[in-house]
Amino acid sequence: MTVKIEDFEKMDIKVGEIISAEEVAGADNLYKLEVDIGKKQITLVAGIKKYYEKQNLAGKRIIVLTNLQPTMIKGITSEGMLLAAVDGDDLSLLTVDSSIKIGSDVA
């Protein structure tokens, strides 16, 4: 399937910084993340627990789709989606390789 440039332009993708991570009760693979995306802070629920220890997430700059329709996961409203690369059973968060400003647009 191909995507038209007009569809891609609808996505608001930003550099965010994880402020905190906590386990989600009753979920084996979920973390509740508080993420600074520049002008505001949002909550994400992400299935990355088997790949990352929560104490290693704070301060990590990640790439976030910020205008995804909010959804309720395990009683928590998730306000976006972090982006990650997946290779079989391995997962790696998409990050930036410099100190680019939090809230910067990804194009």
C-alpha positions as CSV (number, residue, x, y, z in Angstrom):
1,M,0.0,0.0,0.0
2,T,1.3,3.5,-0.8
3,V,0.6,6.6,1.3
4,K,-0.1,9.9,-0.3
5,I,2.0,12.9,0.9
6,E,-1.2,14.5,2.1
7,D,-1.8,11.6,4.5
8,F,1.7,11.8,5.8
9,E,1.4,15.5,6.4
10,K,-1.6,14.9,8.7
11,M,0.7,13.2,11.2
12,D,2.2,15.3,13.9
13,I,5.4,13.6,14.8
14,K,7.7,15.3,17.4
15,V,10.8,14.7,19.5
16,G,9.7,14.0,23.1
17,E,11.6,13.3,26.3
18,I,10.4,10.6,28.7
19,I,9.9,12.2,32.1
20,S,8.9,9.1,34.0
21,A,7.9,5.5,33.5
22,E,5.8,3.3,35.8
23,E,4.4,-0.2,35.5
24,V,0.8,-0.7,34.6
25,A,-1.1,-2.9,37.1
26,G,-2.3,-6.2,35.6
27,A,-0.2,-5.8,32.5
28,D,2.9,-7.9,31.8
29,N,4.4,-5.7,29.0
30,L,3.1,-2.2,29.6
31,Y,4.6,1.0,31.0
32,K,2.8,4.3,31.6
33,L,5.1,7.0,30.3
34,E,4.9,10.7,30.9
35,V,6.5,12.4,28.0
36,D,7.4,16.1,27.4
37,I,6.7,17.1,23.8
38,G,7.6,20.7,24.1
39,K,4.5,22.8,24.8
40,K,2.9,20.1,26.9
41,Q,3.3,16.8,28.6
42,I,1.4,13.7,27.5
43,T,0.7,10.2,28.8
44,L,1.6,7.2,26.6
45,V,0.9,3.5,27.3
46,A,3.6,1.5,25.6
47,G,4.2,-2.2,25.3
48,I,8.0,-2.0,25.8
49,K,8.5,-3.5,29.3
50,K,10.3,-6.7,28.1
51,Y,12.8,-4.5,26.2
52,Y,13.5,-1.7,28.6
53,E,13.9,-1.3,32.4
54,K,11.8,1.6,33.6
55,Q,14.8,3.2,35.4
56,N,16.6,3.5,32.1
57,L,13.8,5.4,30.3
58,A,13.7,8.8,32.1
59,G,15.6,11.3,30.0
60,K,15.5,9.3,26.8
61,R,14.6,11.4,23.8
62,I,12.1,9.5,21.6
63,I,10.0,10.0,18.5
64,V,6.3,10.4,19.2
65,L,3.1,10.5,17.0
66,T,1.3,13.1,19.0
67,N,-2.0,13.5,17.2
68,L,-3.2,9.9,17.3
69,Q,-6.7,9.6,18.7
70,P,-6.5,9.0,22.4
71,T,-7.4,5.5,23.5
72,M,-8.0,3.9,26.9
73,I,-5.6,1.1,27.8
74,K,-5.9,-0.7,31.2
75,G,-7.8,2.4,32.5
76,I,-5.2,4.9,31.4
77,T,-5.7,7.3,28.5
78,S,-2.9,7.0,26.0
79,E,-2.5,10.3,24.1
80,G,-0.1,9.2,21.3
81,M,2.3,6.5,20.2
82,L,6.0,6.2,20.5
83,L,7.8,4.9,17.4
84,A,10.1,1.9,17.4
85,A,11.8,-0.4,15.0
86,V,10.9,-4.1,15.3
87,D,13.1,-7.0,14.1
88,G,11.6,-10.3,15.0
89,D,11.6,-10.5,18.7
90,D,13.8,-7.4,19.1
91,L,12.5,-3.8,19.5
92,S,14.4,-0.5,19.6
93,L,12.9,2.9,20.3
94,L,13.5,5.5,17.6
95,T,15.6,8.2,19.2
96,V,17.6,11.3,18.1
97,D,21.4,11.3,17.9
98,S,21.9,14.9,19.0
99,S,20.6,17.3,21.6
100,I,17.8,18.6,19.3
101,K,15.2,20.6,21.1
102,I,12.2,18.7,22.7
103,G,9.1,19.4,20.6
104,S,11.0,19.6,17.4
105,D,9.0,18.4,14.4
106,V,10.0,15.2,12.6
107,A,9.6,15.6,8.9
